Structures are given as C-alpha cells and as structure tokens.
Amino acid sequence: MSQLNVGNIAIRILLGIALVSLAAFGMIGAWGYLGVVLILTGAVALCPLYTLLGWRTTLR
C-alpha cells in the first residue's frame, strides 16, 4: 500500500473546487480545470508528484 503524502486535504479540495468553478463560469482560463487534479489528489490523499520528489505534507 502506498504511503499517504498529502496533508491539508480540505484546503486542497476546496481550492480545486474553486478553480474548476471559476473556469466553468469563464472567469479564468481553461487552466482552471487543473483544479480537478487537486480534487482527486485530495480525495485519495496521495500526490504522485510528491512521491517523485520525496515530499510529504502529512505529520504521519
């Protein structure tokens, strides 16, 4: 099983939702749909980029 490496899950998910919402309403460009990545990585508490870089934002 993979080691969880993402802390502040609620903040990550809320930021993702905000970005996707802003993109959906045309307030920012299509790059806002990258918020989906934040939502998904927050939902599973695992970020593949953090794994590659050896980073962890959890206290465990």
Backbone hydrogen bonds, N-H to C=O, Kabsch-Sander energy under -0.5 kcal/mol:
donor,donor_aa,acceptor,acceptor_aa,energy
5,N,45,A,-1.3
6,V,45,A,-1.1
7,G,5,N,-0.5
12,R,8,N,-2.2
13,I,9,I,-2.6
14,L,10,A,-2.7
15,L,11,I,-2.5
16,G,12,R,-2.0
17,I,13,I,-2.5
18,A,14,L,-2.3
19,L,15,L,-2.5
20,V,16,G,-2.4
21,S,17,I,-2.5
22,L,18,A,-2.5
23,A,19,L,-2.2
24,A,20,V,-2.5
25,F,21,S,-1.9
26,G,23,A,-1.2
27,M,22,L,-2.4
28,I,22,L,-1.0
32,G,29,G,-1.9
33,Y,30,A,-2.0
34,L,31,W,-2.1
35,G,32,G,-1.9
36,V,33,Y,-1.7
37,V,34,L,-1.3
38,L,34,L,-0.9
39,I,35,G,-2.3
40,L,36,V,-2.6
41,T,37,V,-2.8
42,G,38,L,-2.0
43,A,39,I,-2.1
44,V,40,L,-1.7
45,A,41,T,-0.9
46,L,41,T,-1.1
51,T,47,C,-1.9
52,L,48,P,-2.2
53,L,49,L,-2.1
54,G,50,Y,-1.2
55,W,50,Y,-2.2
57,T,5,N,-1.6
